[in-house]
């Protein structure tokens, strides 16, 4: 049964101080991946996508700590929520990242 759905869009141009912001909002596993990104564009896209996922999850479930919500990718590259009962999709286009989350009970 669906508990909630959420969607969020992030304007990547609004993300500043990427390393500082990453430390504030990313789960430790996400932060490891962020730090491995080779350039600012890749870091910005990763951070914006994860921020959109976290905001979409909160819209689906209610208040939660951004750092406690963790979105990783499986071996095929598909995003999933770690230790959460839900489904996630992330998309990037030019200056935007959008995420859609469906949470089940």
Helices and strands as residue ranges (DSSP letters): E 2-11, G 12-14, H 18-25, H 28-36, H 40-61, G 66-68, E 71-73, E 79-81, E 86-93, E 96-104
